Amino acid sequence: MIALRKQRTYILLSLLPALVLLLIFTFYPFLQGVVMAFQNYVLFDLTNVRFIGFQNFVTAFQDAKFLKAMTNSAYWVFFSLTFQFLIGLSLALILRKPFKGRGVYQGFIFYSWALSGFLIGLIWKWMFNSQMGVINDLLMRIGLIDTRIGFLSDPDWAMSSVIIANVWYGIAFFAIMLLAALQSVPADLYEAADMDGAGSIRKFVNVTFPFILPTIIATTLLRAIWIFNDPTIIYGLTNGGPAGTTHILSSLMLDKIIYGGDYGMASAIGVTMIGILILYTIFYLFVTKSEKVGDF
């Protein structure tokens, strides 16, 4: 009994530093942010900090820029996630089979995941540049356009352009994760399918897809959350412009802090984002049958 008590004390003391750091750097800022969402907390007017109830939320939902950012967030997540997954799965299926130079191709495909989102934004900002960008130059050389397009300065093109950059950035994640899942499919399942005379499509539907489904559910859920929360590419490419047409909720939240010092409004946007993510996660896991995720 005494030995068991000592063992529990030792485990508790070992975990204590990690728990203290977690409380200080994760839970306290989170709780403080929730409190600030209900306060008038502007950095340039700290003498007037006070509780104002739900006023920050009311103001946010009456703001056209906030509503536009919510719509943009839906487009941003849906199109980014869809194309990242489809292209990443296609590359994983190609890279699954050994061929000469496969390691080099894998390196080219996977390296983008090692770069920061802000750097990716700067690179694509140069590529989309209307005066000296390589994309305008290529489109003019192959005869698809006659005049240069302001991909980032034209409101009709800006959101599509930042989504294209984000798709390119996230393909590597799905390629890596799905390739690992594909390589874990037992070869004898394919041999049995061959004996039954199954073609490529039937083998994918009946063997490959069910085996990698838990990985697909987990990765698409995680990636959707990351895309929703990540403002770095948008900040690097457009800074939310032109005229706020490419803001998503996370970039708008940063905008409120950096340019307005309005921590109360930014916190209200952050709390709204958490609520959306909780509802989305519950719905997604219910629709996809969360038990299929297993121990991934």
ZAZADO-501407 format. One line per 8 residues: number of its first residue (from 1); for each residue x, y, z of C-alpha. Coordinates in nm, 3 decimals, always signed. Each point is the difference from the previous one (the first is absolute). Layout:
<recs>
NUM) X Y Z; ...
</recs>
This chain:
<recs>
1) +0.000 +0.000 +0.000; +0.282 +0.238 +0.096; +0.194 -0.097 -0.312; -0.306 +0.070 -0.217; -0.047 +0.341 +0.166; +0.367 +0.086 -0.060; -0.034 -0.105 -0.362; -0.305 +0.226 -0.047
9) +0.180 +0.290 +0.168; +0.302 -0.053 -0.224; -0.220 -0.004 -0.315; -0.184 +0.315 +0.114; +0.323 +0.186 +0.074; +0.143 -0.107 -0.338; -0.305 +0.135 -0.181; -0.020 +0.319 +0.205
17) +0.246 +0.215 -0.207; -0.182 -0.089 -0.324; -0.340 +0.070 +0.159; +0.117 +0.339 +0.134; +0.136 +0.101 -0.342; -0.324 -0.116 -0.163; -0.206 +0.208 +0.242; +0.217 +0.310 -0.045
25) +0.046 -0.006 -0.377; -0.319 -0.170 -0.125; -0.296 +0.003 +0.238; +0.057 +0.341 +0.163; +0.030 +0.188 -0.335; -0.304 -0.188 -0.129; -0.213 +0.089 +0.304; +0.129 +0.359 -0.006
33) -0.098 +0.021 -0.368; -0.353 -0.121 +0.080; -0.031 +0.267 +0.273; +0.130 +0.272 -0.235; -0.264 -0.095 -0.258; -0.256 +0.152 +0.238; +0.202 +0.312 +0.076; +0.068 +0.334 -0.162
41) +0.377 -0.063 -0.018; +0.176 +0.236 -0.241; +0.377 +0.029 +0.031; -0.005 +0.376 -0.060; -0.267 +0.062 +0.269; +0.097 -0.218 +0.294; -0.165 +0.240 +0.248; -0.340 -0.102 -0.138
49) +0.020 -0.380 +0.035; -0.340 -0.128 +0.115; -0.246 -0.286 -0.050; -0.249 +0.068 -0.280; -0.179 -0.336 -0.019; -0.059 -0.129 -0.355; +0.055 +0.341 -0.164; +0.319 -0.113 -0.179
57) -0.187 -0.295 -0.153; -0.295 +0.220 -0.101; +0.235 +0.253 -0.161; +0.188 -0.277 -0.181; -0.313 -0.158 -0.148; -0.121 +0.344 -0.116; +0.334 +0.066 -0.174; -0.004 -0.074 -0.376
65) +0.373 -0.076 +0.008; -0.053 -0.268 +0.267; -0.285 -0.160 -0.195; +0.215 +0.007 -0.315; +0.284 -0.165 +0.194; -0.238 -0.277 +0.114; -0.104 -0.068 -0.359; +0.361 +0.010 -0.114
73) +0.096 -0.244 +0.277; -0.255 -0.251 -0.131; +0.135 +0.032 -0.357; +0.358 -0.003 +0.128; -0.041 -0.326 +0.194; -0.224 -0.184 -0.250; +0.197 +0.062 -0.319; +0.342 -0.022 +0.166
81) -0.082 -0.327 +0.175; -0.169 -0.158 -0.304; +0.281 +0.066 -0.246; +0.277 -0.068 +0.250; -0.153 -0.340 +0.076; -0.073 -0.101 -0.360; +0.343 +0.100 -0.133; +0.178 -0.138 +0.308
89) -0.180 -0.335 -0.037; +0.085 -0.015 -0.371; +0.369 +0.064 +0.071; +0.000 -0.258 +0.282; -0.146 -0.263 -0.236; +0.268 +0.081 -0.260; +0.285 -0.005 +0.254; -0.115 -0.326 +0.159
97) +0.147 -0.209 -0.281; +0.383 -0.013 -0.025; +0.154 +0.173 -0.302; +0.336 +0.147 -0.089; +0.056 +0.335 +0.175; -0.299 -0.037 +0.234; +0.197 +0.140 +0.293; +0.083 +0.316 -0.197
105) -0.366 +0.051 -0.093; -0.101 -0.053 +0.361; +0.251 +0.262 +0.110; -0.137 +0.256 -0.247; -0.358 -0.067 +0.106; +0.062 -0.009 +0.375; +0.238 +0.296 +0.038; -0.277 +0.262 -0.009
113) -0.134 -0.131 +0.331; +0.329 +0.103 +0.165; -0.046 +0.367 -0.098; -0.189 +0.257 +0.204; -0.341 +0.114 -0.120; +0.111 +0.363 +0.002; +0.296 -0.082 -0.226; -0.230 -0.193 -0.233
121) -0.220 +0.312 -0.014; +0.295 +0.220 -0.097; +0.111 -0.242 -0.274; -0.348 -0.017 -0.152; -0.033 +0.378 +0.035; +0.293 +0.036 -0.239; -0.140 -0.268 -0.233; -0.342 +0.173 -0.014
129) +0.149 +0.347 -0.047; -0.184 +0.176 -0.284; +0.314 +0.171 -0.138; +0.283 -0.252 +0.035; -0.169 -0.318 +0.128; +0.080 -0.328 -0.170; -0.365 -0.110 -0.018; -0.110 +0.297 -0.210
137) +0.304 -0.050 -0.221; -0.076 -0.371 -0.057; -0.369 +0.064 -0.076; +0.091 +0.268 -0.255; +0.266 -0.219 -0.165; -0.243 -0.289 -0.054; -0.267 +0.241 -0.125; -0.263 -0.042 +0.272
145) -0.007 +0.373 +0.086; +0.080 +0.321 -0.191; +0.042 +0.236 +0.292; +0.148 -0.055 +0.341; -0.238 -0.090 +0.284; +0.021 +0.152 +0.346; -0.043 -0.329 +0.180; +0.047 +0.155 +0.343
153) -0.128 +0.353 -0.066; -0.322 -0.094 -0.183; -0.280 -0.095 +0.247; -0.137 -0.250 -0.255; +0.330 -0.192 -0.006; +0.152 +0.058 +0.343; -0.181 -0.269 +0.203; +0.051 -0.266 -0.268
161) +0.369 +0.088 -0.016; +0.063 -0.040 +0.373; -0.190 -0.332 -0.005; +0.225 -0.126 -0.284; +0.307 +0.085 +0.209; -0.146 -0.176 +0.303; -0.088 -0.308 -0.206; +0.361 -0.026 -0.117
169) +0.123 +0.035 +0.361; -0.219 -0.275 +0.143; +0.037 -0.267 -0.270; +0.317 -0.130 +0.164; -0.179 -0.071 +0.329; -0.256 -0.229 -0.163; +0.262 -0.159 -0.227; +0.216 -0.090 +0.303
177) -0.281 -0.128 +0.221; -0.188 -0.191 -0.268; +0.318 -0.153 -0.144; +0.082 -0.136 +0.346; -0.352 -0.142 +0.026; +0.018 -0.155 -0.348; +0.332 -0.168 +0.076; -0.157 -0.167 +0.303
185) -0.267 -0.181 -0.206; +0.092 -0.375 +0.010; +0.116 -0.128 -0.338; -0.192 -0.326 +0.041; -0.328 +0.196 -0.023; +0.096 +0.112 -0.349; +0.109 -0.353 -0.089; -0.340 -0.131 +0.109
193) -0.168 +0.274 -0.205; +0.211 -0.099 -0.303; -0.111 -0.362 +0.040; -0.362 +0.122 -0.005; +0.070 +0.185 -0.324; -0.044 +0.347 +0.149; +0.112 +0.298 -0.209; +0.179 +0.310 +0.124
201) -0.317 +0.194 +0.083; -0.161 -0.291 +0.181; +0.317 -0.064 +0.200; +0.010 +0.365 +0.103; -0.367 +0.006 +0.101; -0.009 -0.337 +0.179; +0.354 -0.029 +0.140; +0.193 +0.326 +0.007
209) -0.268 +0.251 +0.097; -0.146 -0.194 +0.298; +0.352 -0.061 +0.133; +0.107 +0.365 -0.013; -0.339 +0.143 +0.102; +0.101 +0.061 +0.368; +0.301 +0.199 -0.121; -0.219 +0.198 -0.241
217) -0.247 +0.089 +0.277; +0.272 +0.108 +0.243; +0.209 +0.196 -0.250; -0.290 +0.185 -0.162; -0.132 +0.099 +0.343; +0.338 +0.125 +0.120; +0.081 +0.174 -0.326; -0.338 +0.178 -0.008
225) +0.067 +0.137 +0.350; +0.351 +0.113 -0.095; -0.118 +0.169 -0.320; -0.279 +0.177 +0.188; +0.242 +0.131 +0.264; +0.300 +0.085 -0.218; +0.021 +0.363 -0.123; +0.368 -0.003 -0.102
233) -0.041 -0.055 -0.376; -0.268 +0.267 -0.027; +0.210 +0.243 +0.200; +0.303 -0.072 -0.216; -0.193 +0.030 -0.328; -0.261 +0.274 +0.041; -0.009 +0.108 +0.365; -0.377 -0.046 -0.033
241) -0.032 +0.235 -0.298; -0.104 +0.132 -0.236; -0.249 +0.188 +0.222; -0.035 -0.296 +0.236; -0.130 -0.237 -0.271; +0.242 -0.283 +0.092; -0.031 +0.016 +0.377; -0.093 -0.321 +0.176
249) -0.094 +0.001 +0.368; +0.350 -0.072 +0.128; +0.162 +0.272 -0.214; -0.274 +0.247 +0.098; +0.065 -0.081 +0.366; +0.370 +0.081 -0.044; -0.097 +0.315 -0.188; -0.204 +0.122 +0.298
257) +0.302 -0.045 +0.228; +0.279 +0.129 -0.225; -0.171 +0.302 -0.151; -0.270 +0.081 +0.257; +0.135 -0.129 +0.331; -0.355 -0.121 +0.064; +0.063 -0.311 +0.207; -0.364 -0.022 +0.109
265) -0.130 -0.025 -0.358; +0.284 -0.232 -0.102; -0.081 -0.228 +0.294; -0.368 -0.002 -0.096; +0.098 -0.114 -0.352; +0.229 -0.264 +0.152; -0.276 -0.134 +0.226; -0.236 -0.011 -0.300
273) +0.262 -0.202 -0.190; +0.030 -0.247 +0.289; -0.377 -0.044 +0.002; -0.007 -0.064 -0.375; +0.282 -0.255 +0.026; -0.167 -0.186 +0.288; -0.329 -0.025 -0.192; +0.183 -0.102 -0.319
281) +0.204 -0.269 +0.180; -0.308 -0.150 +0.168; -0.192 -0.001 -0.330; +0.293 -0.143 -0.198; +0.071 -0.281 +0.246; -0.371 -0.084 +0.015; -0.037 -0.014 -0.378; +0.322 -0.196 -0.058
289) -0.050 -0.239 +0.296; +0.286 +0.107 +0.223; +0.075 -0.351 +0.126; +0.161 -0.071 -0.340; +0.282 +0.234 +0.093; +0.116 -0.258 +0.255; +0.335 +0.066 +0.168; +0.140 +0.222 -0.276
</recs>
